Amino acid sequence: MTMTIYGMAITLLPILLTFVIASCQSGLGSNKSPISTLQNDTWSIMSISTFLLRVDLLYLFILLFFSILRFAIVLLINSYLINVIGLMNFILLSHYRTPTQLFLEKILQRLPSVYINNPNIIQGGTFLKPLANNTLTFQNGLFVLSIYMVLLFCFSWFVINKRQQI
């Protein structure tokens, strides 16, 4: 678990350092600038500070999810190569689409890998192409990632307790 926290710190530190340096050089700009969003076929306006807060919060949840997933994989299989391959496959799964998505469209909002591309989730798609599934929202992303994190945490706790009893 210490290595997981250490890995998260190593991941977040360069991001924060880059943000501080870029802010000092170029400034932050106006945090009231509008961003248009599309949710349930309705256009609305969101400030850039709200947008960035949502993007950062969703990225934090994704980072926590992958950290807990990595910890669970390491508990099951003590191989770093399989760990990396498993995580990479999970990330690549978020970009994989099949021509026939009837079944996938029904369960899409329940898959945690879908929320990796979170700026499009928060905006409701791109300017020219809205999301195919209206249930992919910021709130659903936080909820789905939270549920998966709790399940993975409980699974990891169960495995650790079983190993201690043996």
C-alpha positions in Angstrom: 0.0 0.0 0.0 2.9 2.3 0.7 4.2 1.8 -2.9 0.7 2.7 -4.2 0.7 6.0 -2.3 4.3 6.6 -3.4 3.4 6.0 -7.0 0.4 8.4 -6.8 2.7 11.1 -5.3 5.2 10.6 -8.1 2.4 10.9 -10.6 0.8 14.0 -9.1 3.9 15.9 -8.3 5.0 16.6 -11.9 1.4 17.6 -12.8 1.2 20.1 -10.0 4.7 21.4 -10.7 3.9 21.9 -14.3 0.6 23.7 -13.4 2.4 26.1 -11.0 5.2 26.9 -13.5 2.7 27.5 -16.3 0.6 29.6 -14.0 3.5 31.8 -13.0 4.7 32.3 -16.6 1.4 32.8 -18.4 -1.1 33.5 -15.7 -4.3 31.6 -15.1 -6.6 33.7 -17.3 -10.2 34.4 -16.4 -11.9 31.6 -14.5 -15.3 32.9 -15.6 -14.8 32.0 -19.3 -17.7 29.9 -20.6 -17.6 26.4 -21.8 -20.7 25.0 -23.5 -21.9 21.6 -22.4 -24.5 19.2 -23.7 -26.4 17.1 -21.3 -29.7 15.3 -22.2 -30.0 17.2 -25.5 -29.8 20.5 -23.7 -27.0 23.0 -24.2 -25.8 24.8 -21.1 -22.9 27.0 -20.1 -20.3 26.1 -17.4 -17.4 28.3 -16.2 -13.9 27.1 -16.9 -13.1 26.8 -13.2 -16.1 24.5 -12.7 -15.0 22.5 -15.8 -11.4 22.2 -14.6 -12.6 21.2 -11.1 -14.7 18.4 -12.6 -12.0 17.2 -14.9 -9.4 17.2 -12.1 -11.8 15.4 -9.7 -12.7 12.8 -12.3 -9.0 12.3 -13.1 -8.3 11.9 -9.3 -10.9 9.2 -9.1 -9.5 7.5 -12.1 -6.0 7.6 -10.6 -7.3 6.2 -7.3 -9.2 3.5 -9.2 -6.1 2.4 -11.1 -4.0 2.5 -8.0 -6.4 0.2 -6.2 -6.8 -2.0 -9.3 -3.0 -2.3 -9.4 -2.8 -3.2 -5.8 -5.5 -5.9 -6.3 -3.7 -7.4 -9.3 -0.4 -7.5 -7.3 -2.2 -9.3 -4.5 -3.4 -12.0 -6.9 -0.4 -12.2 -9.2 3.0 -11.1 -8.0 4.4 -10.2 -11.4 5.0 -6.7 -12.4 4.9 -7.6 -16.1 1.4 -9.0 -15.8 0.5 -6.0 -13.7 1.5 -3.6 -16.4 -0.1 -5.6 -19.2 -3.3 -5.8 -17.2 -3.5 -2.1 -16.6 -2.5 -1.2 -20.2 -5.3 -3.6 -21.5 -7.7 -1.9 -19.2 -6.7 1.6 -20.6 -6.8 0.4 -24.2 -10.3 -1.1 -23.6 -11.6 2.4 -23.2 -10.6 3.3 -26.8 -11.9 0.0 -28.3 -15.2 0.2 -30.1 -16.8 -2.6 -32.2 -19.2 -1.9 -35.1 -22.0 -3.6 -33.3 -22.4 -2.0 -29.9 -25.9 -2.9 -29.0 -25.0 -4.8 -25.9 -22.1 -2.5 -25.1 -24.2 0.7 -25.3 -26.6 -0.7 -22.6 -23.8 -1.3 -20.1 -21.4 1.5 -21.2 -22.1 3.8 -18.2 -21.2 0.9 -15.8 -17.7 0.4 -17.2 -15.0 2.3 -15.4 -12.7 2.5 -18.4 -15.2 4.7 -20.3 -14.6 7.6 -18.0 -10.9 7.9 -18.9 -11.8 10.4 -21.7 -13.4 12.7 -19.2 -13.4 16.1 -20.9 -15.8 14.7 -23.5 -17.8 13.1 -20.7 -18.2 16.4 -18.9 -18.9 18.4 -22.1 -21.3 15.8 -23.4 -19.2 15.1 -26.5 -17.2 17.2 -28.9 -18.6 20.3 -30.6 -19.7 18.5 -33.7 -20.5 15.0 -32.3 -22.5 14.5 -29.0 -22.0 11.4 -26.9 -24.0 8.4 -28.2 -25.0 7.6 -24.6 -26.7 10.3 -22.5 -26.0 8.4 -19.3 -22.3 9.1 -19.4 -22.2 12.0 -17.1 -19.8 13.5 -14.5 -22.0 12.3 -11.6 -22.3 8.7 -13.0 -18.5 8.7 -13.5 -17.9 9.5 -9.9 -20.5 7.0 -8.7 -19.3 4.1 -10.9 -15.6 4.7 -10.1 -16.5 4.9 -6.4 -18.4 1.6 -6.5 -15.6 -0.1 -8.3 -13.0 1.3 -5.8 -15.0 0.1 -2.8 -15.4 -3.4 -4.4 -11.7 -3.7 -5.2 -10.8 -2.4 -1.8 -13.1 -5.0 -0.1 -11.7 -7.7 -2.4 -8.1 -6.7 -1.5 -9.0 -6.6 2.2 -10.6 -10.1 1.9 -7.5 -11.5 0.2 -5.2 -10.0 2.8 -7.2 -11.4 5.7 -7.4 -14.9 4.0 -3.6 -14.9 3.6 -3.0 -13.9 7.2 -5.3 -16.8 8.4 -3.2 -19.3 6.5 
